[in-house]
C-alpha cells in the first residue's frame, strides 16, 4: 500500500494528522487513542510496517 492510499483510509476512519517531524508525520487514532508515526514517501510501505500502523490505528 502506498502512503497516499493509507492517508485516504485514515481520512475515511477519522484518524487525524497530529504533527510533522523530520522524517515522519504523526497521526492520532480516536479508535485506539494512540499516536503513531507514518513515514513520508511515495513507495509501497513494507508489509510488517503497514500491519503495525493499521494495528495502532485500530483498523486491523
FENKABEL-V904078 format. One record per residue. D_CENTER is the distance of its C-alpha to the mean C-alpha in Angstrom with 2 decimals. Layout:
# FENKABEL-V904078
d_center=[D_CENTER D_CENTER]
This chain:
# FENKABEL-V904078
d_center=[11.23 10.79 7.99 9.97 10.03 6.38 6.64 9.85 8.76 6.82 10.14 12.25 11.19 11.53 8.19 9.22 8.94 10.78 12.08 12.58 13.83 15.73 13.43 9.89 8.32 7.55 6.16 8.48 8.95 12.64 12.89 12.64 13.26 10.94 9.14 6.81 6.45 4.91 8.34 10.05 12.09 13.42 14.19 12.98 10.36 12.70 13.06 13.01 9.83 8.13 10.14 9.18 5.41 6.93 9.68 8.25 6.85 10.38 10.09 12.14]
